[in-house]
Amino acid sequence: MALKIRLARGGAKKRPFYRIVVAEATAPRDGRFIERIGHYNPLLARDNPDRVKFDAERVKHWLGHGAQPTERLARIFAESDLVKFTQPNRPNKSTPKKKAQERAAAEQAKSAAPAEGA
């Protein structure tokens, strides 16, 4: 049974509020979970102490049992020195696709042509 420490969304439309839960990896995002270990409110200011609250002892317990935190929670836990967060390597994620690259090259060639003729 693979375990995840992840966020389960709550709150109204456009007013998110998340519970930090331990769940099986195959369980739905807002569905069945094993234990609730905290909460996260992204609408509060970063320096507000109520933005993120979690039970560090329970986080250590579940990490010891092999639970893997999601990327967002790994960042949050890294601030409390519970896990070591390394930036994931995604070199091609933000590069434009083929058609966008062709359009950019055409625009660059078009803008370079009047500069050469002047």
Backbone torsions as a table, in degrees:
resi	resn	phi	psi	omega
1	MET	NA	112.6	178.7
2	ALA	-82.9	130.2	-178.5
3	LEU	-108.2	146.4	176.5
4	LYS	-127.8	143.0	167.5
5	ILE	-102.9	114.5	-172.9
6	ARG	-144.9	177.4	-179.0
7	LEU	-97.1	135.0	173.4
8	ALA	-112.0	123.5	-172.9
9	ARG	-78.9	140.7	173.0
10	GLY	-139.4	-169.5	178.5
11	GLY	88.9	171.9	-177.2
12	ALA	-82.4	176.6	177.8
13	LYS	-61.1	130.6	-178.4
14	LYS	61.8	16.2	176.1
15	ARG	-133.8	69.4	-172.9
16	PRO	-69.8	147.7	173.2
17	PHE	-145.6	130.7	-174.5
18	TYR	-118.0	142.5	170.3
19	ARG	-99.7	137.9	175.1
20	ILE	-89.8	116.8	-174.6
21	VAL	-129.0	158.5	170.7
22	VAL	-104.7	124.9	-177.3
23	ALA	-143.3	163.1	172.4
24	GLU	-68.5	148.8	-176.4
25	ALA	-64.1	-25.7	-177.6
26	THR	-89.7	-7.5	-179.0
27	ALA	-73.3	149.9	178.3
28	PRO	-62.6	157.5	-176.6
29	ARG	-54.9	-48.6	-177.8
30	ASP	-102.5	14.1	-174.5
31	GLY	-94.2	-140.1	-173.3
32	ARG	-64.2	137.1	175.7
33	PHE	-139.1	164.4	-176.8
34	ILE	-88.3	-47.6	-177.3
35	GLU	-151.9	141.5	174.2
36	ARG	-94.0	125.8	-175.7
37	ILE	-119.0	3.4	177.3
38	GLY	169.3	-169.2	176.9
39	HIS	-146.8	162.6	-176.9
40	TYR	-143.8	125.7	179.0
41	ASN	-119.4	99.0	-175.8
42	PRO	-70.5	-11.9	-179.4
43	LEU	-78.3	-18.3	178.5
44	LEU	-79.9	158.3	179.1
45	ALA	-63.7	152.2	-177.6
46	ARG	-59.9	-31.6	-177.7
47	ASP	-88.6	-0.6	179.2
48	ASN	-73.6	127.8	-178.5
49	PRO	-67.9	-18.5	179.7
50	ASP	-87.2	-0.6	-179.1
51	ARG	-63.8	-47.2	178.9
52	VAL	-132.0	126.1	173.6
53	LYS	-136.0	131.5	177.1
54	PHE	-152.2	159.9	179.0
55	ASP	-88.2	104.2	-175.0
56	ALA	-62.0	-34.7	179.6
57	GLU	-64.4	-41.3	179.8
58	ARG	-70.6	-34.6	176.6
59	VAL	-62.8	-46.1	177.7
60	LYS	-60.0	-41.8	179.5
61	HIS	-58.7	-49.8	-177.1
62	TRP	-71.5	-34.2	175.0
63	LEU	-64.2	-36.1	176.5
64	GLY	-66.2	-26.4	178.2
65	HIS	-90.6	8.2	173.3
66	GLY	95.5	8.8	178.4
67	ALA	-70.8	138.8	-179.2
68	GLN	-106.0	124.1	177.0
69	PRO	-76.2	152.7	174.0
70	THR	-71.7	171.4	-176.9
71	GLU	-60.9	-44.5	-180.0
72	ARG	-61.8	-44.3	-179.5
73	LEU	-71.9	-31.0	176.0
74	ALA	-62.1	-39.2	176.6
75	ARG	-63.7	-43.8	-179.4
76	ILE	-65.1	-46.1	-179.4
77	PHE	-67.3	-28.9	179.2
78	ALA	-66.2	-31.0	177.2
79	GLU	-65.1	-27.8	178.2
80	SER	-98.2	9.3	179.6
81	ASP	59.5	35.0	176.0
82	LEU	-89.9	-34.1	176.4
83	VAL	-135.8	162.5	175.7
84	LYS	-99.2	120.5	-178.6
85	PHE	-100.4	129.4	173.6
86	THR	-118.2	139.2	-179.4
87	GLN	-63.4	127.8	178.8
88	PRO	-68.1	148.4	-177.7
89	ASN	-91.8	105.9	179.2
90	ARG	-128.6	71.5	-173.5
91	PRO	-68.0	-27.6	-174.9
92	ASN	-102.9	0.0	-174.0
93	LYS	-66.0	-40.2	-174.4
94	SER	-97.9	-0.5	179.5
95	THR	-73.9	143.0	179.0
96	PRO	-64.5	153.8	178.7
97	LYS	-77.3	179.9	-171.3
98	LYS	-59.9	-47.9	-177.5
99	LYS	-65.3	-39.0	179.0
100	ALA	-65.7	-38.1	176.9
101	GLN	-64.6	-39.5	178.5
102	GLU	-64.8	-42.9	178.1
103	ARG	-61.5	-43.7	-179.8
104	ALA	-63.3	-40.5	178.8
105	ALA	-65.7	-40.0	179.2
106	ALA	-65.6	-42.6	178.6
107	GLU	-64.5	-39.6	179.9
108	GLN	-66.4	-40.6	178.4
109	ALA	-66.7	-37.8	179.7
110	LYS	-66.1	-41.6	179.8
111	SER	-74.6	-26.2	179.2
112	ALA	-78.0	-27.3	-177.9
113	ALA	-63.2	-48.1	178.3
114	PRO	-65.1	-30.6	179.9
115	ALA	-67.4	-34.5	179.6
116	GLU	-74.6	-35.6	-177.3
117	GLY	-75.4	-20.7	-176.1
118	ALA	-81.2	NA	NA
